[in-house]
Amino acid sequence: MNQDPNEPSPNPDDLVAEAEIAEPLPRAERGFRVHAAPFPAPRLTPGLHVVATPIGHLADVSLRALETLAAADLIACEDTRVTRVLLDRYAIRTPLMSYNDHNAGERRPRLLGMLEEGRAVALVSDAGTPLVSDPGYKLVAETIAAGHTVVPVPGPSALLAALVASGLPSDAFLFAGFLPTRTEARRRRFEELARVPATLIFYESPHRVADCLADASAVLGLDRPAAVARELTKTFEECVRAPLGELAATFAARTVKGEIVVVVGPPAEEATSEADVDAMLRAALLRQAPGRAVAEVARLTGADRKALYERAMALKAESQPERGGRR
C-alpha cells in the first residue's frame, strides 16, 4: 500500500542526504545478495522500469525485481529511507532519488532527461505496486509521450492481497483508492459506488476506519458482506470478515494501527418485477421473432426461458385485434 494523500508527511529531502548527484555504479559493481549468495545484475533495457516491492514482508520481493533494482542506473522512490531498508537487506548499492508529491514537478524533467540519455531508471513506491495511489502516474505518462520504453515488473499489491484473503467475489472488482476524509464527501462517494456490480476495494487510515465503516454501512447497507484487512504480510496481519454493520460496531470499539484495506462485496441482485419483464418482452417482440425476444430477455433477467416464452405468447395474443365484428 502507498501513502494516504490526505496525510501530511515530511519531505525526505529535508531529512536524507540523497545520492542523486552520484554517478551510476560501474557495471562490474552492480549486483545483489540472497542469503549471502552473490548474484550479478544483468544489463537492463534503457527506459523506465516500474517495479513492485514488498508491502511488508521483505522476502516477498521477486528475483526479477532484485535484478532490476541492482542493474538500474538510478532508483526513483517515494522516501529514500524506506527504500534503503529493502536495498540494504539485499546488498543493493544503486543510487536513490526521491520522487514524491513534494517534488515531482521538479524531479520529473530530470528523470526524463536521464531516459533521453539512454539510462535505465527504476521507479518504486514505499510499498507495493507503483502508480497505485502514488505520484508515479504522471512520470509514466510523460515517459510514454516522450517515446521511451516503460517496463512493468509485477509483484506485491495490497489491494490484491486483501481481495484474495477476503473471501468476496473476485471476478469483477473496483479499486477506489483512498476515500474522502469528511463524512459528507465520503457518504457521497459511497452513494456513487453503491450499485456498481463488483467488489469494492478502498485504502483507509487506522484512525478513520471506524468512521469509514459506519458511513459504508449507512449507505451500502448493514448486511452487505465486507472485510477489513490490516497489516498484510506483517507480524500482526489480520482479516476480519463480517457484514458492514458488524464491522462498524467492531472497529468502533477498537483502536487499531497499521495499513488497512477495506473490501466490500457487490450489491445483491435485485429481482426484476413482472411489470418490468412484460415491458422488456413487449419491446423485444416489436423488433424480433418470439424465440429471439425470449432469449434476449432471459439473458438480461436470468428468468426461466419456458416461462418467458409462455408469457411472450400471451402478450402477443393480447396485442392481436379480435377477429369478427365491425372493423
JOGIZI-V866594 format. One record per backbone hydrogen bond with DSSP energy under -1.0 kcal/mol. NH is the residue of the N-H (numbers start at 1). CO is the residue of the C=O. E is the energy in kcal/mol with one decimal. If there is no record, write none. Layout:
NH|CO|E  NH|CO|E
//
This chain:
7|4|-1.8  14|11|-2.1  15|12|-1.4  16|12|-2.6  22|19|-1.7  29|26|-1.7  30|27|-1.3  32|39|-2.3  33|90|-2.3  34|37|-2.0  37|34|-1.8  39|32|-2.7  41|30|-1.9  47|119|-1.6  48|149|-2.8  49|121|-3.3  50|151|-2.4  51|123|-2.6  52|153|-2.4  53|128|-2.1  60|57|-2.1  61|58|-1.2  66|62|-2.0  67|63|-2.5  68|64|-2.4  69|65|-2.7  70|66|-2.4  71|67|-1.8  72|68|-1.7  73|120|-2.7  74|120|-1.0  75|95|-2.1  76|122|-3.4  77|97|-2.3  83|79|-2.1  84|80|-2.1  87|83|-2.2  88|84|-2.8  89|85|-1.6  90|86|-1.2  91|88|-1.1  92|87|-2.6  97|75|-2.4  99|77|-3.7  104|100|-1.8  107|103|-2.6  108|104|-2.6  111|107|-2.3  112|108|-2.6  113|109|-2.0  114|110|-1.6  115|111|-2.0  116|112|-2.1  117|113|-1.2  118|115|-1.7  119|114|-2.2  121|47|-2.5  122|74|-2.7  123|49|-3.1  124|76|-2.6  128|53|-1.6  132|129|-1.3  133|131|-1.1  140|136|-2.3  141|137|-2.8  142|138|-2.6  143|139|-2.1  144|140|-2.4  145|141|-2.3  146|142|-1.7  147|144|-1.7  148|143|-2.3  151|48|-3.0  153|50|-3.2  161|157|-2.2  162|158|-2.5  163|159|-2.0  164|160|-2.4  165|161|-1.3  166|162|-1.3  174|199|-3.1  176|201|-3.0  186|182|-2.7  187|183|-2.9  188|184|-1.9  189|185|-1.9  190|186|-2.1  191|187|-2.3  192|188|-1.9  193|189|-1.4  196|193|-1.5  198|196|-2.5  199|172|-2.4  200|264|-3.0  201|174|-2.5  202|262|-2.7  203|177|-2.1  204|260|-2.1  208|205|-1.4  212|208|-2.5  213|209|-2.5  214|210|-2.1  215|211|-2.4  216|212|-2.5  217|213|-2.5  218|214|-1.7  219|215|-2.1  220|216|-3.2  224|221|-1.0  226|242|-1.3  227|263|-2.6  228|240|-2.4  229|261|-3.0  230|238|-3.0  231|259|-2.3  234|231|-2.0  237|234|-1.5  238|230|-2.0  240|228|-2.6  242|226|-1.9  244|224|-2.2  245|222|-2.8  247|243|-2.4  248|244|-2.7  249|245|-1.8  250|246|-2.6  251|247|-2.7  252|248|-1.4  260|204|-1.1  261|229|-2.8  262|202|-2.4  263|227|-3.0  264|200|-2.9  265|225|-3.1  277|273|-2.3  278|274|-2.7  279|275|-2.2  280|276|-2.3  281|277|-2.6  282|278|-2.8  283|279|-2.2  284|280|-2.3  285|281|-2.8  286|282|-1.3  288|284|-1.7  293|289|-2.6  294|290|-2.8  295|291|-2.0  296|292|-2.3  297|293|-2.2  298|294|-2.6  299|295|-2.0  300|296|-1.8  301|297|-2.3  302|298|-2.7  308|304|-2.2  309|305|-2.7  310|306|-2.2  311|307|-2.1  312|308|-2.7  313|309|-2.4  314|310|-1.9  315|311|-2.6  316|312|-2.4  317|313|-2.2  318|314|-2.2  319|315|-1.5
//
